Amino acid sequence: MSRTEERGEIGAPGRLNTENRTSDELLCTSLSTTRSKNNIFVKAEGRDMVNAKAPEHSLGPDYRPEKPMATVSTKVPHDNVHILPQTPQLIALLTMIRDRNTARADFIFYSNRIIRLLVEEGLNHLPVVEQTITTPVGRSYAGVKFQGKICGVSIMRAGEAMEQGLRDCCRSVKIGKILIQRNDDTCKPKLFYDKLPEDIAERWVLLLDPMFATGGSATMAVDVLKSRGVPEDRILFLNLIASPEGASNFAQRFPKLRVVTAFVDQGLDEKNYIVPGLGDFGDRFYTL
C-alpha cells in the first residue's frame, strides 16, 4: 500500500477537539496536549521518542567475553504486545533489511527469515491440548497437539509478503485478504475490498502486516474481522516493525488481542514515518 505502510496519521499541530470524533479518528491522531501560559498546543507522542537515545544492549551468549553493542527494541508496557527476543540473529537480519544499500533479492531473503520467526512465535500463542502417542520403539510419549483451526488474513499489499512464511509453517492454510487505503489529508482509512474464509468465525486468525505505525489500517482490519464474528481473543497480529505509540494504542483498544512483533522502533518523525524504519516495505519487497 504505497508509502502508507510506514506512515502515521498524526494530525497537524493545533487545538485538540475530541467532540463528535470517532474512536478511529482519536486513535489516528493519538496526541497529547501540553498547556503553556498563553496557548494550548498539541504534541505528537512519538516526537520526543525520536529525539531520545535508542536503547542499546550487548548481544550474544553469556559465555562470550566480548559482546558487541546494538540498538534493540523499545519496550512497550502492555502484556498483550509480545516482542521477539532480541538475539544476535534477529538484529543481524533487521540490520540487513534496514540497510538502504541492500539489494531487493537480499531484502526478500532476509525479510522472509524474520517472517518465519514471527509465524513460529505466533503459533506458540495458539492453544494446545494433551496428546499421548506411541513411538516406533513402542514407548508412549506425552505430548500436545494444536486445538482448533487457523487461517491467515493479509492486509494488502505489503501483508501479502508474509503469506509464504505462514504457508511454510502451516500446510494448506486458508488465507483471506483485506485492502485498506488511507487518505493522507484526512487521515481516515477506507475499506476497499475483503475476501475472507466463510468459516472464519470458527478459526484463529493470524493478521499479517509488516509495518505498524499508528495502526489505522490494522484497527479497521480488526473491526472487519470482529464484524464477521471473529472473537477478539482469537486474533493474533504479526508484524515486523512497529512504532511505540501505534503498539500502545492498539494494545489498549484491543486488550484481548495479541500483537507479535520483531521490533518496536523509536517513534515517528515529522513526516510521520517510522524511524529509523526501513523505508516502504511493499516497494522494496515487490518493485525496487
C-alpha positions in Angstrom: 0.0 0.0 0.0 2.4 2.7 -1.3 4.1 4.7 1.5 1.3 4.3 4.0 2.7 1.1 5.3 5.1 3.1 7.4 3.3 6.3 7.8 1.5 7.5 10.9 -1.6 9.6 10.9 -0.9 12.2 13.5 -2.6 15.5 12.6 -1.1 18.9 12.3 -0.4 21.0 15.4 -3.5 22.8 16.6 -6.2 22.8 19.3 -7.3 19.3 20.2 -11.1 18.9 19.9 -12.4 15.4 20.8 -16.1 16.3 20.5 -18.0 14.3 17.8 -14.9 12.4 17.0 -15.0 8.7 16.3 -12.7 6.3 18.1 -10.8 5.7 14.9 -10.1 9.4 14.5 -8.9 9.6 18.1 -6.7 6.6 17.6 -5.4 8.2 14.3 -4.5 11.4 15.9 -3.2 9.9 19.2 -1.9 13.2 20.5 -1.1 14.6 23.9 -1.9 18.2 24.8 0.6 20.4 26.6 -0.5 23.6 28.1 1.6 26.8 28.2 0.9 30.2 29.7 -0.7 31.8 26.6 -1.9 28.9 24.5 -2.6 25.2 24.1 -0.6 23.3 21.5 -0.7 19.6 20.5 2.4 17.5 20.6 2.8 14.1 18.9 3.7 11.4 21.5 6.3 10.0 19.2 8.4 13.1 18.6 10.2 13.0 22.0 10.9 9.3 21.4 12.5 10.1 18.1 14.9 12.5 19.8 15.6 10.2 22.7 18.6 7.8 22.6 17.6 4.4 21.3 18.0 1.5 23.7 21.2 -0.5 23.3 22.2 -3.8 24.7 25.1 -6.2 24.3 24.3 -9.2 22.1 25.5 -12.8 22.3 25.6 -15.7 24.8 26.9 -15.1 28.3 30.0 -17.3 27.8 31.4 -14.9 25.2 33.8 -12.4 27.0 33.3 -9.7 24.4 29.8 -8.9 23.0 29.0 -6.1 20.5 26.5 -3.4 21.4 23.5 -2.9 19.2 20.2 -1.0 19.1 17.4 -3.2 20.5 13.6 -2.9 20.6 11.9 -0.2 22.6 9.8 -1.8 25.4 6.0 -1.4 25.4 4.3 -1.6 28.8 1.4 -3.9 27.7 1.1 -7.6 28.3 -0.6 -8.3 25.0 2.3 -7.0 23.0 5.0 -9.7 22.6 8.4 -8.6 21.2 10.7 -11.3 19.8 13.8 -12.0 21.9 16.5 -9.5 20.7 19.0 -12.1 19.7 22.1 -11.6 17.5 20.4 -13.5 14.7 17.3 -11.2 14.7 19.3 -8.0 15.0 21.6 -9.1 12.2 18.6 -9.8 9.9 17.0 -6.5 10.8 20.3 -4.7 10.1 20.3 -6.2 6.6 16.7 -5.2 5.7 17.1 -1.7 7.2 20.2 -1.0 5.1 19.4 1.3 2.1 22.1 -0.5 0.1 20.6 -3.9 0.4 19.5 -5.3 -3.0 15.9 -6.4 -3.5 16.8 -10.1 -3.7 18.6 -9.9 -0.3 15.8 -7.8 1.2 13.3 -10.5 0.3 15.5 -13.3 1.6 16.2 -11.8 5.0 12.7 -10.5 5.4 11.4 -14.0 4.8 13.6 -15.3 7.6 12.2 -12.7 10.0 8.7 -13.5 8.9 9.3 -17.2 9.6 10.4 -16.3 13.1 7.3 -14.3 13.6 5.0 -17.0 12.4 6.7 -19.6 14.6 6.3 -17.4 17.6 2.7 -16.6 16.7 1.9 -20.3 16.6 3.3 -20.6 20.1 0.4 -18.4 21.3 -2.3 -20.8 20.0 -4.0 -23.2 22.4 -2.9 -26.9 22.6 -4.3 -29.9 24.3 -2.6 -33.0 25.7 -2.0 -35.9 23.4 -0.2 -39.2 24.1 1.3 -41.1 21.2 3.3 -44.3 20.7 6.8 -44.0 19.2 8.3 -46.5 16.7 10.1 -48.3 19.5 6.8 -49.0 21.3 7.1 -46.4 24.0 4.5 -43.8 24.9 5.2 -40.1 24.8 3.0 -37.5 26.5 2.9 -34.5 24.1 0.4 -31.9 22.9 -1.4 -31.0 19.7 -2.9 -27.8 18.3 -6.5 -27.2 19.2 -8.9 -25.6 16.6 -8.4 -24.3 13.1 -6.4 -21.3 11.9 -6.3 -19.0 8.9 -4.2 -16.1 7.8 -5.5 -12.6 6.7 -3.1 -10.3 5.0 -3.6 -6.5 4.8 -2.8 -5.8 1.1 -0.3 -5.2 -0.4 2.7 -5.5 2.0 0.9 -8.0 4.2 0.9 -10.4 1.3 4.7 -10.7 1.6 4.1 -12.6 4.8 1.8 -15.2 3.4 4.5 -17.6 2.2 6.1 -17.7 5.7 2.7 -18.8 7.1 2.3 -21.4 4.3 5.8 -22.8 5.1 4.7 -23.5 8.7 1.0 -24.4 8.1 0.4 -26.6 5.1 -2.7 -25.7 3.1 -3.7 -22.9 5.4 -6.5 -20.7 4.2 -5.6 -17.1 3.7 -8.0 -14.1 3.4 -7.4 -10.6 2.0 -8.3 -7.1 3.2 -7.5 -4.0 1.2 -7.5 -0.8 3.2 -6.1 2.6 2.0 -6.0 5.8 3.9 -6.4 9.4 2.8 -3.2 11.2 3.7 -5.1 14.5 4.1 -8.0 13.4 6.2 -6.0 10.5 7.9 -9.1 8.3 7.6 -8.7 4.6 6.5 -11.2 3.3 4.0 -12.1 -0.4 3.3 -11.9 -1.2 -0.4 -12.0 -5.0 -0.5 -12.2 -8.1 1.6 -12.3 -11.8 0.9 -12.3 -14.0 3.9 -13.0 -17.7 4.6 -16.7 -18.4 5.1 -16.0 -20.2 8.4 -13.6 -17.5 9.7 -15.6 -17.0 12.9 -14.7 -20.6 13.9 -10.9 -20.1 13.3 -8.0 -18.5 15.0 -6.8 -15.6 12.8 -3.2 -14.5 12.1 -3.4 -11.0 10.8 -0.4 -10.1 8.7 1.1 -6.6 8.0 4.8 -5.9 8.2 4.8 -2.2 9.2 2.7 -0.8 12.0 2.7 3.0 12.5 -0.3 4.4 14.4 -2.5 1.5 13.4 -5.3 3.0 11.3 -5.4 0.2 8.8 -4.8 -2.6 11.4 -7.6 -1.2 13.5 -10.0 -1.2 10.6 -8.9 -4.8 9.7 -9.7 -6.0 13.2 -13.1 -4.3 13.1 -13.8 -6.1 9.9 -12.8 -9.4 11.5 -14.9 -8.8 14.5 -17.9 -7.9 12.3 -17.6 -11.3 10.7 -17.9 -13.0 14.1 -14.2 -13.5 15.0 -13.7 -13.1 18.8 -11.1 -10.5 19.7 -9.1 -13.1 21.7 -8.8 -15.3 18.6 -6.8 -12.7 16.6 -3.0 -12.5 16.6 -1.4 -9.6 14.8 2.0 -10.3 13.3 4.3 -7.5 12.1 8.0 -6.8 11.6 8.4 -3.3 12.9 6.0 -1.2 15.0 6.0 2.3 16.4 5.7 2.6 20.2 2.6 4.8 20.1 0.9 2.6 17.5 1.6 -0.6 19.5 0.4 1.1 22.7 -2.8 2.5 21.2 -3.6 -0.8 19.5 -3.0 -2.8 22.7 -5.3 -0.6 24.8 -8.1 -0.6 22.2 -8.0 -4.4 21.8 -6.8 -5.7 25.2 -7.8 -9.3 24.3 -5.9 -9.4 21.0 -2.2 -10.3 21.0 0.5 -8.5 19.0 3.6 -10.3 18.0 6.3 -8.0 16.6 10.0 -8.3 15.8 10.9 -4.8 16.8 9.4 -1.6 18.3 11.2 1.4 16.8 11.9 4.8 18.4 8.8 6.5 17.0 7.6 8.7 14.2 9.4 11.6 12.5 8.0 15.0 11.4 6.7 13.3 8.2 5.0 10.6 10.3 7.3 7.8 9.1 8.6 5.1 11.5 12.2 5.8 12.4 14.8 4.5 12.0 12.5 2.3 9.9 13.4 0.5 6.7 11.6 2.5 4.0 8.5 1.4 2.2 8.3 -2.4 2.8 6.0 -3.1 -0.1 8.1 -1.2 -2.6 11.3 -2.8 -1.5 9.8 -6.3 -1.5 7.9 -6.1 -4.8 9.4 -3.5 -7.1 12.6 -1.7 -6.1 
